[in-house]
Amino acid sequence: MYDVLYLDRASHARVIAAGLGRASAVTIARAEARRRRVGRMFLAGSEPPGGELVVIVDSQRKAA
């Protein structure tokens, strides 16, 4: 499961969507990045670069 987040210039995170499958997370991240005119990336334990981003991260929500 994945979450889609928006990181502003100060790296404050805002959840756009949570608990999604991979394909849904990618679709939402692409659309949101295009709408906001910002970059997007999948974080694999790395530190995100500065600036505004839409990111896809592993969901912290546990499956029931």
RATA-V794322 format. One record per run of one state. SS is the DSSP state (h for helix, s for strand, l for the rest). FROM is the first residue (numbers start at 1). LEN is the number of residues. If there is no record, write none. Layout:
# RATA-V794322
ss-><SS;SS>
from-><FROM;FROM>
len-><LEN;LEN>
This chain:
# RATA-V794322
ss-><l;s;l;s;l;h;l;s;l;s;l>
from-><1;2;8;13;21;22;37;39;43;53;59>
len-><1;6;5;8;1;15;2;4;10;6;6>
